């Protein structure tokens, strides 16, 4: 019935992957959406600009949890450049009517949030937190 | 007569008349605007658009007369003097005005202001700003699990340093109706000025500021079927007369030179610059409407509808109603197990149901219940059992999606 709540979103929203408290990590960041109260902690093990391991914990709506879950499965073992490409693709499909790339099935389910402007932040919350860490590691001032 | 009013009442609200499927359950945020208000605003712009208190021409005389007629209407409605009613932007601005013009000049370090656990951010942040500027203390009246104030605690936290009490009449997040008469009596007995945040009051109760004997009472037009961008500050004239102006500008002065300024009389001293004249003139019609629906039968109808809703919600498995106040207004907050409030809000939107989801600008009470968000419904006089049944169906459908 509701395009936004496709099976994949419900699946990742109700049974999120990589959702646990990581004990040993190189980087950690809080992601908080003051509009709705969604709040996550992202844990990362980063080596040579590559994400060796990633997990998250916290609470949020099904869109933000699904987005976090999908993100962790997609960025593990990827380097910063590959992650940039993924995030840029996500931003394009949720802000513009970009034709969907069939190779990005999991990210494509998030494209439906573009019809719900108030939910865009739910989909990008955890990605923005990851980007902040990547920028920090690259020595870019995130101002 | 009353039955006739209720039967056709949706048609008296142009948006509800036009959007037949719309199920509007967010009246605590903003009420829909009555047709008489819209008609009056349209009349203002098409027939008499002119500034008030300034010119000798006919149009200005008519708009000035209507503008002041609204003030008279409001003062009669809440039983105050006309000059004790100030037009402001909204309830929030009214509280900021009191914080800045009345309290800021008289507060000393370590003085205390008392608010409650269930306040809207607009009755927290202005005091927090004062706390930072004047190094005062904020004391909080606690609540119990039911979401009722613990009144006994109030007398305990009052001290010689207490300079002000500011509490809400109705919790916008839970629907709790506070016994404001009791709080006001305590404040009066200790000679502490008290402000009542009446943002949610007037659609639930008839307010008489004289018999309540509060010092300040504040409310918004957009929550009483009137236009937005407009609120009312009632204050006893003894305060208004001694208070400094809030903003400087036109209308609020009698005489200006570069060396000396003479403030205008109240209420004009607090109305700097051109006010939202069309909205003010429109508000008179909203008050007329409130008077029309202030009958025992209609009040009972609204009470029965909220009880009908509570009853329906409490029968749904995995729906948890937040708080169980002794006396409830037109508001219910709840959550559904395994469905985040915002997800429900999006699904409800799909069925053209408008509910509020989130922290309702009342984070301290959310923290009390250890919640980040709830689903809140709030009823207006235009709601009926059909609207509630639609909501209940939507909850059941949502549960299917998420299971």
Interface residues (C-beta under 8 A of the other chain):
Chain A: X1 X2 X4 X5 X10 X13 X14 X35 X36 X37 X38 X39 X59 X60 X61 X62 X63 X116 X119 X122
Chain B: X338 X339 X340 X341 X342 X343 X346 X347 X349 X350 X357 X358 X359 X366 X372 X373 X397 X401 X402
